[in-house]
Amino acid sequence: MIKPISDEMYAKATKDGLAVIDFRMDFCSPCTAMDHILADVADDQRLNNRVKFLSITVNRHFEVASALGIQHVPLVLIKRNGQIVNHLAGVHSGRQVTDMLLQYL
């Protein structure tokens, strides 16, 4: 499951463990496609309870995206213990996302 968060929730939600943050916009077809892919990845048993899946809709919550210099969506950040360790810009396959996450566990 992907948990929607606000700008105010971002720091606390991503400070511990491994987190996937999906920066997206409403009415963005590639964002919707990436949402479905991430939902499938979140169901992978190897990642179950080991990775937090979060989503920020930047047209409603834009402060974090602005502070990070995010100019295009979809963009997926991978954070480990509060530090950005990787990112994916655009739409990627579930396998690509899963393989990337497994290397940080």
Contact map, one row per residue, 1 for C-alpha under 8 A:
111000000000000000000000000000000000001001100000000010000000000000000000000000000000000000000000000000000
111100000000000000000000000000000000011001000000000111100000000000000000000000000000000000000000000000000
111110000000000000000000000000000000000000000000000011100000000000000000000000000000000000000000000000000
011111000000000000000000000000000000000000000000000001111000000000000000000000000000000000000000000000000
001111101100000000000000000000000000000000000000000001110000000000000000000000000000000000000000000000000
000111111100000000000000000000000000000000000000000000010000100000000000000000000000000000000000000000000
000011111100000000000000000000000000000000000000000000010000111100000000000000000000000000000000000000000
000001111110000000000000000000000000000000000000000000000000000000000000000000000000000000000000000000000
000011111111100000000000000000000000000000000000000000000000000000000000000000000000000000000000000000000
000011111111110000000000000000000000000000000000000000000000000100000000000000000000000000000000000000000
000000011111111000000000000000000000000000000000000000000000000000000000000000000100000000000000000000000
000000001111111000000000000000000000000000000000000000000000000000000000000000000000000000000000000000000
000000001111111100000000000000000000000000000000000000000000000000000000000000000000000000000000000000000
000000000111111111100000000000000000000000000000000000000000000000000000000000111100000000000000000000000
000000000011111110000000000000000000000000000000000000000000000000000000000000011110000000000000000000000
000000000000111111000000000000000000000000000000000000000000000000000000000000011100000000000000000000000
000000000000011111100000000000000000000000000000011100000000000000000000000000111100000000000000000000000
000000000000010111110000000000000000000000000000011100000000000000000000000001111000000000000000000000011
000000000000010011111000000000000000000000000000001111000000000000000000000001110000000000000000000000000
000000000000000001111100000000000000000000000000001111000000000000000000000111100000000000000000000000000
000000000000000000111110000000000000000000000000000011110000000000000000000111100000000000000000000000000
000000000000000000011111000000000010000000000000000011110000000000000000011110000000000000000000000000000
000000000000000000001111100000000000000000000000000000111100000010000000111110000000000000000000000000000
000000000000000000000111110100100000000000000000000000111100000000000000111000000000000000000000000000000
000000000000000000000011111100100000000000000000000000001110000000000000110000000000000000000000000000000
000000000000000000000001111100100000000000000000000000001010000000000000000000000000000000000000000000000
000000000000000000000000111110010000000000000000000000000000000000000000000000000000000000000000000000000
000000000000000000000001111111110000000000000000000000000000000000000000000000000000000000000000000000000
000000000000000000000000001111111000000000000000000000000000000000000000000000000000000000000000000000000
000000000000000000000000000111111100000000000000000000000000000000000000010000000000000001100000000000000
000000000000000000000001110111111110000000000000000000000000000000000000110000000000000000100000000000000
000000000000000000000000001111111111000000000000000000000000000000000000000000000000000000000000000000000
000000000000000000000000000011111111100000000000000000000000000000000000000000000000000000100000000000000
000000000000000000000000000001111111110000000000000000000000000000000000010000000000000000110000000000000
000000000000000000000100000000111111111000000000000000000000000000000000000000000000000000000000000000000
000000000000000000000000000000011111111100000000000000000000000000000000000000000000000000000000000000000
000000000000000000000000000000001111111110000000000000000000000000000000000000000000000000011100000000000
010000000000000000000000000000000111111111000000000010000000000000000000000000000000000000000100100000000
110000000000000000000000000000000011111111100000000000000000000000000000000000000000000000000000000000000
000000000000000000000000000000000001111111110000000000000000000000000000000000000000000000000100000000000
000000000000000000000000000000000000111111110000000000000000000000000000000000000000000000000110110000000
110000000000000000000000000000000000011111110011001010000000000000000000000000000000000000000000000000000
100000000000000000000000000000000000001111111011000000000000000000000000000000000000000000000000000000000
000000000000000000000000000000000000000111111111000000000000000000000000000000000000000000000000000000000
000000000000000000000000000000000000000000111111000000000000000000000000000000000000000000000000000000000
000000000000000000000000000000000000000000011111000000000000000000000000000000000000000000000000000000000
000000000000000000000000000000000000000001111111111000000000000000000000000000000000000000000000000001000
000000000000000000000000000000000000000001111111111000000000000000000000000000000000000000000000000000000
000000000000000000000000000000000000000000000011111100000000000000000000000000000000000000000000000000000
000000000000000011000000000000000000000000000011111100000000000000000000000000000000000000000000000000001
000000000000000011110000000000000000000001000011111110000000000000000000000000000000000000000000000000000
010000000000000011110000000000000000000000000000111111000000000000000000000000000000000000000000000000000
111000000000000000111100000000000000010001000000001111100000000000000000000000000000000000000000000000000
011110000000000000111100000000000000000000000000000111110000000000000000000000000000000000000000000000000
011110000000000000001111000000000000000000000000000011111000000000000000000000000000000000000000000000000
000111100000000000001111000000000000000000000000000001111100100000000000000000000000000000000000000000000
000100000000000000000011110000000000000000000000000000111111110000000000000000000000000000000000000000000
000000000000000000000011100000000000000000000000000000011111110010000000000000000000000000000000000000000
000000000000000000000000110000000000000000000000000000001111110000000000000000000000000000000000000000000
000000000000000000000000000000000000000000000000000000001111110000000000000000000000000000000000000000000
000001100000000000000000000000000000000000000000000000011111111110000000000000000000000000000000000000000
000000100000000000000000000000000000000000000000000000001111111111000000000000000000000000000000000000000
000000100000000000000000000000000000000000000000000000000000111111100000000000000000000000000000000000000
000000100100000000000000000000000000000000000000000000000000111111110000000000000000000000000000000000000
000000000000000000000010000000000000000000000000000000000100111111111110000000000000000000000000000000000
000000000000000000000000000000000000000000000000000000000000011111111110000000000000000000000000000000000
000000000000000000000000000000000000000000000000000000000000001111111100000000000000000000000000000000000
000000000000000000000000000000000000000000000000000000000000000111111100000000000000000000000000000000000
000000000000000000000000000000000000000000000000000000000000000011111110000000000000000000000000000000000
000000000000000000000000000000000000000000000000000000000000000011111111101000000000000000000000000000000
000000000000000000000000000000000000000000000000000000000000000011001111100000000000000000000000000000000
000000000000000000000000000000000000000000000000000000000000000000000111111000000000000010000000000000000
000000000000000000000011100000100000000000000000000000000000000000000111111000000000000011000000000000000
000000000000000000000111100001100100000000000000000000000000000000000001111100000000000011100000000000000
000000000000000000000111000000000000000000000000000000000000000000000101111110000000001111000000000000000
000000000000000000011110000000000000000000000000000000000000000000000000011111000000001110000000000000000
000000000000000000011110000000000000000000000000000000000000000000000000001111100001111100000000000000000
000000000000000001111000000000000000000000000000000000000000000000000000000111110001111000000000000010000
000000000000010011111000000000000000000000000000000000000000000000000000000011111111110000000000000000000
000000000000011111100000000000000000000000000000000000000000000000000000000001111111100000000000000000010
000000000000011111000000000000000000000000000000000000000000000000000000000000111110000000000000000000000
000000000010011110000000000000000000000000000000000000000000000000000000000000111111000000000000000000000
000000000000001000000000000000000000000000000000000000000000000000000000000000111111100000000000000000000
000000000000000000000000000000000000000000000000000000000000000000000000000011110111111000000000000000000
000000000000000000000000000000000000000000000000000000000000000000000000000011110011111000000000000000000
000000000000000000000000000000000000000000000000000000000000000000000000000011100001111100000000000000000
000000000000000000000000000000000000000000000000000000000000000000000000001111000001111110000000000000000
000000000000000000000000000000000000000000000000000000000000000000000000001110000000011111110000000000000
000000000000000000000000000000000000000000000000000000000000000000000001111100000000001111100000000000000
000000000000000000000000000001000000000000000000000000000000000000000000111000000000000111110000000000000
000000000000000000000000000001101100000000000000000000000000000000000000010000000000000111111000000000000
000000000000000000000000000000000100100000000000000000000000000000000000000000000000000101111101100000000
000000000000000000000000000000000000100000000000000000000000000000000000000000000000000000111111100000000
000000000000000000000000000000000000110110000000000000000000000000000000000000000000000000011111110000000
000000000000000000000000000000000000000010000000000000000000000000000000000000000000000000001111111000000
000000000000000000000000000000000000000000000000000000000000000000000000000000000000000000011111111100000
000000000000000000000000000000000000010010000000000000000000000000000000000000000000000000011111111110000
000000000000000000000000000000000000000010000000000000000000000000000000000000000000000000000111111111000
000000000000000000000000000000000000000000000000000000000000000000000000000000000000000000000011111111100
000000000000000000000000000000000000000000000000000000000000000000000000000000000000000000000001111111110
000000000000000000000000000000000000000000000000000000000000000000000000000001000000000000000000111111111
000000000000000000000000000000000000000000000010000000000000000000000000000000000000000000000000011111111
000000000000000000000000000000000000000000000000000000000000000000000000000000000000000000000000001111111
000000000000000001000000000000000000000000000000000000000000000000000000000000010000000000000000000111111
000000000000000001000000000000000000000000000000010000000000000000000000000000000000000000000000000011111
